[in-house]
Amino acid sequence: MDSLHYMDPHRPNQYSSAIINVGNVVQDYDSDKMFPVFGFGAKIPPNGQVSHMFPCNFQNHDPFVQGVNGILEVYQRCLPSIQLFGPTNFAPTIRECTRMTQSGGQGDGRSSYFVTLILTDGAITDMQQTIDAIVDASFSALSIIIIGVGNADFSAMDNLDCDDGLLRSSSGRTAQRDIVQFVPMNKFKNDPVRLAEEVLAEVPEQVQQWARFNNIKPNFDFQAVTHDPTAPPPYGF
């Protein structure tokens, strides 16, 4: 019962709360609200092999679910079928998300921009590989939002959320731009307005930088979707 994944029948666990609260902030920026959902750090069926990136619906060729409700449902269905198992590696998931941006995902490639949301309850164990993956991803149409769940020491995340300078890979390659935003969930869990502000704080500038680097002109006919961070979650929590 000490696990942050423990399913209390009377209230959502911290991961469920993060999915609901943060998902409601970002989902309105996706037109079809179809999201690929991956897990990492677990022994998965059918043979209990350790995986550092697996689709939570166990459908390798179709990891997409519909909306925040779909994310929450596939997370809750997945848990009883897996055994949580370290180490905690981010790099495989980031590289898969980068690959999806390059193949267009379910969008139309060049005109699509992607945001990867990572929920974690502790320090990662593949820091250098993750930095290398982020540096490579910085040249793609991708932003990464990392949500720290629970009370762990997240100080190492400052190495990824590099507001004071661009990341440099082990090969000496410099990131094209800063694409990572880290948000400790506990700091803002009782303040949905501040949470929305922190989650989306750096994404607009990251999108603009991507457009400038790739000489992409804005579509002035596009109707932006606004999100009311003060609205209550529509899922009964």
PyMOL commands that set and color helices and strands:
alter all, ss='L'
color gray80, all
select helices_A, chain A and resi 14-29+67-81+91-103+109-111+127-137+155-159+185-188+192-200+203-213
alter helices_A, ss='H'
color red, helices_A
select strands_A, chain A and resi 34-36+38-39+42-44+49-51+54-55+64-66+83-84+114-120+142-148+180-184
alter strands_A, ss='S'
color yellow, strands_A
deselect
rebuild
show_as cartoon
